[in-house]
Amino acid sequence: FYEAIGLRVIYVQDDPQGGIRIWGESPEEDTSTAANLSQMLLECALSCDVPGAQEWAFEQMGAFGKHLGKALADWLRETMPSITAEQRAIRGLEGILNSMDIPFAVERTADGWRYVLDHYPLRDAAEPTGLRGELELAHRALNALCHSLINELDPDLEIQTPAEPGVQVPCVLKVRETKRPGGSAASDEK
């Protein structure tokens, strides 16, 4: 699916029981090296965390998340052509959350959806690994990934993600339906 900085090959699979899953494996090793999405974002953050180059690191993480979101959107369009753009966007977002191994609740609101996470998945992954310093960088990539995915698949949807990593508990992501100027809906062909 996508290989970043030679560290992991990133795979995507649509499992009928578990939904969309994104994970990474080291190319030279067996599947025991598999890492979930949270772990991959933290690893990428570690590789970008260069002393004295914080702005560059944030740019790199944003670009990584944006590129991964676009690649996931392309994959969803290819593998799920018969569902609407909105349905692909929601399936993709839920796939991102599933891939972080975090339980979440979905609430339908008047203008969209609310995803409630009991705890923040990146913080959970960072604690046992000692990568707490990379949390903000990984958070930047996660936000870019979510925004890129939603924007690529359905411009009439807008996502609100937490501005800071794991500050509020429960962690809430909101997807709202918006209308572009002129009231036109997003194309399902995008």
N, C-alpha and C positions, 0 to 999 in steps of 0.2 A: 504493500500500500504506500508506504513512505518511509524513507530512511533519513534520519537527522544526525548530522555530525558524525556519522559512522558508529554511533553508540548503540542504537537499537533499530531494528526493522519493526515498523509499526504495522499491525494487522487490524482489520475490521471484519467482523462476522455478524451475521444476523441469525441468532439462535431462536428457534420458534418458542422455546420455553423461557429463555432468559432475556430476550430482546437483543439489541445491538450491543456488541462488546468491542472495545478498543484496547489493545495491549501491545506490548513490545517485547521482543526477544533479541538477545545478542546474536549477531550473525554467525559467529564462529562456535557457539556453544549450543547445548541441547535446550529443550523447552523448559528445563528447571530454572532457567534464568528469566522466565517471563516476569514482566513488571506491569502492574496496572497503570492506569492513566495518571493517577496522583504521583506514583513513584517516578514515572517518566518525566513529568513536568519538573519535579524536584531535581532529578538527574541533569536535565537540560539546564536548569537554573544554576546548578553547581558548575557546569562547564562554562557558563557565561559569566560567572561571578569573579571578575578580575579586579584586584585592588586598584582603585583610582579610575575605574572605567564604569561607574554605576549607570550613567546615562546610556552608554553603549549597551550594557547588559540589559537594561529595560527595553531598549529598541529591539535587540535580538530576540528577547522573549516574546515581545508583542508580535514581531514578524513570524516567529515560529508558530504561535497560537493562531494567527491569521491564516497562515499557509495550511496548517492542519485543518482548520475550519473549512477552508475552501475545498481541500481535498476530500473531506468527509461529505460536504455538500455534493460534490461531483459524484462520489460513490453512491450516495442516496438517490440521486437523479437516475443514475445508470441502473441500479438494482431494484428501484421501486418506482418505475415510470407510471404505474396505474393509479397511484394515490396523489392527492393534491399537494401543492407546494407547502401549505400550512401543515398538513399531516406529516410530510417529510421533515419539516423543521422541528416539530414536536417529537417525533421519533428520534431524530438526531440528538436533540437536547437530552432526552431521557437516556439515550445511549451513552452520552458523556457522563451523566450521573451514575448510571449502572457500572460504567467502566472504572469508576473511582471507588467501587465497592461500598457505597453509602446508601442506606435506606432513605427513602424520601416519600413524602405524601404529595399528591397533586390535588389542588382544589380549583374547580372551575369558577371563575369570577364573571361579572357582567361583561367585562371587556377583554378577557383572556384567561390566563392560568397562573396559579401561584404554586411554586415548588418549595416545600418546606423540608429542610434538612435538620435533623436533631443536633448535628454537630458539623464542623467544617472539615471536609475530607482531606484537604492538603495539610492542615495542622495535625490530623491523626496520623498521616503518613510521615510527616517530618519529625514528630516526637521520638519514635524508636530509632530513627536513623541518624539523629543528630543534625539534620539539615534545616534546623529552624531559621538559620540566617538566610536561607534561600527561599523562604516562604513568600516574601513580597514579589520576588521575581517569578516564581511559579504561579502566583495569583494573577500577575499581569498576563501570562500566557493563557491561563484558564479563561479570564475575561475576554481576551482577544479571540480565543477559540469559539466561545459561545456567541459573541457578537458577530463574528465572521460567518459562522454557520447559519444563524438566523437571517442575516442580511443577504447572504447568497441565495438562500432557498425561498424566502418570502419577504420582500421589502415592506410589505404591509404589516409585518410583525415587528415589535420592538422589545428588546430584552433589557431588564434592569438587574444588574448583578451587584453584589456588595462592593463598595469602593475600597475597603480594606480587608485583608485576609482574616476571616474568622472573628471579627470584632463582635458581631451580634450573634447570639444564639437564641432561638434557632436561626439558622442561616436561611434566607429567603431569596429566591430568584423569581422574578415576575416576567411574564410574557404578555404583552398587550397587543391587541389588534388596533392598528392605526389605518388611516386612509391617506393615500397620497393626494397631492393637490389635484383637484378635478374629480375626486371621488372614485378614481379607477382602482380596480383590485389588481393584485399581483397576478402575473401570468402563471398558470400551472406548468407551463413549458419550461420555465427558468430552472 
